[in-house]
Amino acid sequence: MTLFAINTKLTVNLSHIEKNNRFAIDVDKGLSAKRKYLPPKYFYDKLGSRLFEKICDQPEYYPTRTETGILSADMDNIVKILGDHRNSLNIIELGSGSSVKTKLLLKNFLSKRRIHYFPIDISESILNLSVKNLMNEFYDLKCTAICSEYIEGLKRINELISDSHNFSYQKLIIFFGSTIGNFEPIQARVFLSSIKKQMTSQDKMLIGFDLQKDKRTLEKAYDDAAGITAKFNLNILTRINRELGGKFNLNSFYHKSFYNQSRNRIEMHLVSKHEQEVKIKSLNKIFSFKVDESIQTENSYKFSLNQIKNLAENSGFRIVRNFTDLRGQFCLSCLH
């Protein structure tokens, strides 16, 4: 875990070697499986983060602009749910990315309360960029950026809050972008339960869910005409080549995505165009691929409001309020 402190004197470092070891272990495990897969969290190196920002700007990709629209339309109500405006507040963002949507929250909260912002992300480069942009825009914002996995980061933040009189105790945890949909259903419940354990009775969570909708809209969102999503998907192989000494030929794989209606999820795959073998030097292994064999890189589950309610309650939360757009495409849920 790496912690970047702004307006504080806190420093914690996780070595580059340890990060690479974790990446290597996960790649080995995924490519050795009977049905090959790679964890989607490894999409987000420096280039992958930039490509995802471009995806969010594509006309087919509705989630970002819809979630931003909900925040803009319901901001007053979202701020009111958090109660006493006299106290300061810790805003913790999981998977902060470029923090574009977060700016809407910060702008409103900073006019009413003192805010300490804790972005958590596994990409050190995107954290540096987002913190720089936020500090340039909000001069009175205190910010501590943590480069780590989510639960590890939350635990560290709780330690910082407990050890220092400079921090408020109340937390708002935000998890935008329907990233919760990338978890398998059981994993999503375990993950949210783990978050709940890091919260006190005065804390709340604001989380985004992509709602179920027609197949055509969903499939276009994950296979845009400009081919940005395809580049984003293939970039995970580029990362393996660069960081682990992989010998993937990107021209030997193609991007494939489709909506699995029976499981209410979009699936993303990298499909081998022909029979081939790929060596990964740091693993000292060769992986064989048959023609049309795929590496599954992402599942993105889509939810009904009833599924959101059940997931929240089974994870120890209750829904304070759901905020949805007029077309019913997306939901921001405030959980307590």
Secondary structure as GFF3:
##gff-version 3
##sequence-region A 1 336
A	DSSP	beta_strand	2	6	.	.	.	ID=ss1
A	DSSP	alpha_helix	16	32	.	.	.	ID=ss2
A	DSSP	three_ten_helix	40	43	.	.	.	ID=ss3
A	DSSP	alpha_helix	46	56	.	.	.	ID=ss4
A	DSSP	alpha_helix	62	81	.	.	.	ID=ss5
A	DSSP	beta_strand	89	94	.	.	.	ID=ss6
A	DSSP	alpha_helix	100	110	.	.	.	ID=ss7
A	DSSP	beta_strand	115	121	.	.	.	ID=ss8
A	DSSP	alpha_helix	124	137	.	.	.	ID=ss9
A	DSSP	beta_strand	142	147	.	.	.	ID=ss10
A	DSSP	alpha_helix	150	163	.	.	.	ID=ss11
A	DSSP	beta_strand	171	175	.	.	.	ID=ss12
A	DSSP	three_ten_helix	179	182	.	.	.	ID=ss13
A	DSSP	alpha_helix	185	197	.	.	.	ID=ss14
A	DSSP	beta_strand	204	210	.	.	.	ID=ss15
A	DSSP	alpha_helix	215	221	.	.	.	ID=ss16
A	DSSP	alpha_helix	228	244	.	.	.	ID=ss17
A	DSSP	three_ten_helix	250	252	.	.	.	ID=ss18
A	DSSP	beta_strand	253	260	.	.	.	ID=ss19
A	DSSP	three_ten_helix	261	263	.	.	.	ID=ss20
A	DSSP	beta_strand	265	272	.	.	.	ID=ss21
A	DSSP	beta_strand	276	280	.	.	.	ID=ss22
A	DSSP	three_ten_helix	281	283	.	.	.	ID=ss23
A	DSSP	beta_strand	285	289	.	.	.	ID=ss24
A	DSSP	beta_strand	294	301	.	.	.	ID=ss25
A	DSSP	alpha_helix	305	314	.	.	.	ID=ss26
A	DSSP	beta_strand	319	324	.	.	.	ID=ss27
A	DSSP	beta_strand	330	335	.	.	.	ID=ss28
###
